Amino acid sequence: MLEKYLIEHCSPTLASLKTANLFTYTFSSESSLRAYTDEWNRRMEEKGIRLWVLRIRDHSALIYVCRMSHLKRDLENPGVRFFLKKCGYESAEPEYALEHLKERLKKEGDFPHEIGVFLGYPLGDVIGFIQNAGMNSKCSGCWKVYCNECDTVRLFAKYKKCREVYVRLWNQGRSIWRLTVAA
């Protein structure tokens, strides 16, 4: 059930604490997957949430759930724009950038680690991860931390608490619609 994945993996985004989240979803047919994501996009548009299927492989979809307004803000950061340009992105406009990311994910080989900026990770941590090949981080949680360890550890705790509260409320019958903060 897609709803359970949204609660378990995307609570910080639904609560407007985080730009985006990502999860892998197993499906029976591509048409049912498209129907689910189209329906969720219709339902969540008013709340500022959008689901994107970034990649499909063997009945498994990589689904990106984001707040488009937050993504736009993040990608407009001059440092992020410069970084993405170095990664081959001709524009930091969200729709274009996400389509380019989808193309990069389709290619075999290296995973496009710039995906971190699309998830709201600090640019310093994304660059640190790439430069260190995922090694030598100060700590890890939702991502590997290379800068601002104390602030990020507190942020990780906030995300964890959000998920716990959202899962509990959802299990008590609260709908995703009611749990999702408006844009």
C-alpha positions as CSV (number, residue, x, y, z in Angstrom):
1,M,0.0,0.0,0.0
2,L,1.6,3.3,-1.2
3,E,0.0,5.2,1.7
4,K,2.1,3.2,4.3
5,Y,5.3,4.0,2.4
6,L,4.4,7.7,2.3
7,I,3.9,7.7,6.1
8,E,7.0,5.6,6.9
9,H,9.4,7.2,4.5
10,C,8.1,10.7,3.8
11,S,6.7,12.1,7.1
12,P,9.3,14.9,7.4
13,T,8.3,16.1,3.9
14,L,4.6,15.8,4.6
15,A,5.2,17.8,7.8
16,S,7.1,20.5,5.8
17,L,10.3,19.8,7.7
18,K,12.2,18.5,4.8
19,T,12.3,19.2,1.0
20,A,11.9,15.6,-0.1
21,N,12.2,11.9,0.6
22,L,12.9,8.9,-1.6
23,F,11.8,5.3,-1.3
24,T,11.6,2.1,-3.4
25,Y,8.2,0.7,-4.1
26,T,7.4,-2.7,-5.5
27,F,4.4,-2.8,-7.9
28,S,2.5,-5.4,-9.9
29,S,2.1,-3.5,-13.1
30,E,3.4,-0.1,-14.5
31,S,-0.2,0.9,-15.2
32,S,-1.2,0.4,-11.6
33,L,1.9,2.3,-10.4
34,R,1.0,5.2,-12.8
35,A,-2.6,5.2,-11.6
36,Y,-1.5,5.3,-7.9
37,T,1.0,8.1,-8.4
38,D,-1.4,10.1,-10.6
39,E,-4.1,9.8,-8.0
40,W,-1.8,10.8,-5.2
41,N,-0.6,13.8,-7.2
42,R,-4.2,14.9,-7.7
43,R,-4.9,14.5,-4.0
44,M,-1.7,16.2,-2.7
45,E,-1.4,19.0,-5.2
46,E,-3.3,21.4,-3.0
47,K,-0.9,20.6,-0.2
48,G,2.2,21.3,-2.4
49,I,3.3,17.7,-2.5
50,R,4.4,16.0,-5.7
51,L,5.4,12.3,-6.4
52,W,7.8,11.5,-9.2
53,V,8.7,8.1,-10.4
54,L,12.5,8.5,-11.0
55,R,13.3,5.0,-12.1
56,I,11.7,1.7,-12.8
57,R,13.5,-1.6,-12.7
58,D,12.0,-5.1,-12.4
59,H,8.7,-4.2,-10.8
60,S,10.4,-1.8,-8.5
61,A,10.1,2.0,-8.6
62,L,12.2,4.7,-7.1
63,I,9.7,7.2,-5.9
64,Y,10.6,10.8,-5.0
65,V,8.2,12.8,-2.9
66,C,8.8,16.5,-2.6
67,R,7.5,19.9,-1.8
68,M,8.0,21.7,-5.1
69,S,8.2,25.1,-3.3
70,H,11.0,23.9,-1.1
71,L,12.8,22.3,-4.0
72,K,12.6,25.5,-6.0
73,R,14.1,27.4,-3.0
74,D,16.9,24.9,-2.6
75,L,17.8,24.8,-6.3
76,E,17.9,28.6,-6.5
77,N,20.7,28.7,-3.9
78,P,23.7,30.0,-5.9
79,G,26.0,27.3,-4.6
80,V,23.6,24.6,-5.5
81,R,23.1,26.0,-9.0
82,F,26.9,26.1,-9.6
83,F,27.2,22.6,-8.2
84,L,24.5,21.2,-10.5
85,K,26.0,23.0,-13.5
86,K,29.3,21.2,-12.8
87,C,27.2,18.0,-12.7
88,G,25.8,18.7,-16.2
89,Y,22.5,20.3,-15.4
90,E,21.8,23.2,-17.8
91,S,19.1,24.6,-15.6
92,A,18.2,24.5,-11.9
93,E,14.5,24.9,-12.7
94,P,12.9,22.1,-10.7
95,E,11.0,20.4,-13.5
96,Y,14.0,20.4,-15.8
97,A,16.4,19.4,-13.1
98,L,14.2,16.4,-12.0
99,E,13.9,15.2,-15.6
100,H,17.7,15.4,-16.0
101,L,18.1,13.5,-12.7
102,K,15.7,10.8,-14.1
103,E,17.9,10.5,-17.2
104,R,21.1,10.2,-15.0
105,L,19.4,7.5,-12.9
106,K,18.6,5.5,-16.1
107,K,22.3,5.2,-16.9
108,E,24.2,2.2,-15.6
109,G,27.3,2.8,-13.6
110,D,27.8,5.5,-11.0
111,F,24.8,6.6,-9.0
112,P,24.2,10.4,-9.3
113,H,25.1,11.5,-5.8
114,E,23.9,15.0,-6.5
115,I,20.5,13.6,-5.7
116,G,21.3,14.7,-2.1
117,V,20.5,18.3,-3.0
118,F,17.1,17.2,-4.4
119,L,16.5,15.7,-0.9
120,G,17.3,18.8,1.0
121,Y,20.7,17.6,2.2
122,P,23.2,20.4,2.9
123,L,25.4,21.1,-0.1
124,G,28.6,20.7,2.1
125,D,27.5,17.2,3.0
126,V,26.7,16.2,-0.6
127,I,30.1,17.5,-1.8
128,G,31.8,15.9,1.2
129,F,30.2,12.5,0.4
130,I,31.3,12.7,-3.2
131,Q,34.9,13.9,-2.4
132,N,35.3,11.2,0.2
133,A,33.6,8.4,-1.7
134,G,31.2,8.0,1.2
135,M,34.0,7.5,3.7
136,N,35.3,9.7,6.6
137,S,32.0,11.2,7.6
138,K,31.6,12.8,11.1
139,C,28.4,10.8,11.6
140,S,25.4,9.4,9.7
141,G,21.7,9.3,9.9
142,C,19.4,10.2,7.0
143,W,22.6,11.0,5.2
144,K,26.4,11.0,5.9
145,V,27.4,14.2,7.7
146,Y,30.6,16.1,6.8
147,C,29.7,19.6,8.1
148,N,27.7,21.0,11.0
149,E,27.5,17.7,12.9
150,C,25.7,19.0,16.1
151,D,22.9,20.8,14.1
152,T,22.4,17.8,11.8
153,V,22.2,15.3,14.7
154,R,19.4,17.5,16.2
155,L,17.7,17.6,12.8
156,F,17.9,13.8,12.5
157,A,16.2,13.5,15.9
158,K,13.5,15.9,14.7
159,Y,12.9,13.8,11.6
160,K,12.8,10.6,13.7
161,K,10.3,12.1,16.1
162,C,8.1,13.3,13.2
163,R,8.1,9.8,11.7
164,E,7.1,8.2,15.0
165,V,4.3,10.7,15.6
166,Y,3.0,10.4,12.0
167,V,3.1,6.6,12.1
168,R,1.3,6.5,15.4
169,L,-1.4,9.0,14.3
170,W,-1.9,7.1,10.9
171,N,-2.2,3.8,12.8
172,Q,-4.9,5.5,14.9
173,G,-6.9,6.3,11.8
174,R,-5.7,9.8,10.9
175,S,-5.5,10.2,7.1
176,I,-2.4,11.3,5.2
177,W,-4.4,14.3,3.9
178,R,-5.0,15.5,7.5
179,L,-1.4,14.8,8.5
180,T,0.1,16.7,5.5
181,V,0.8,20.4,6.2
182,A,-0.5,22.8,3.6
183,A,1.8,24.5,1.2
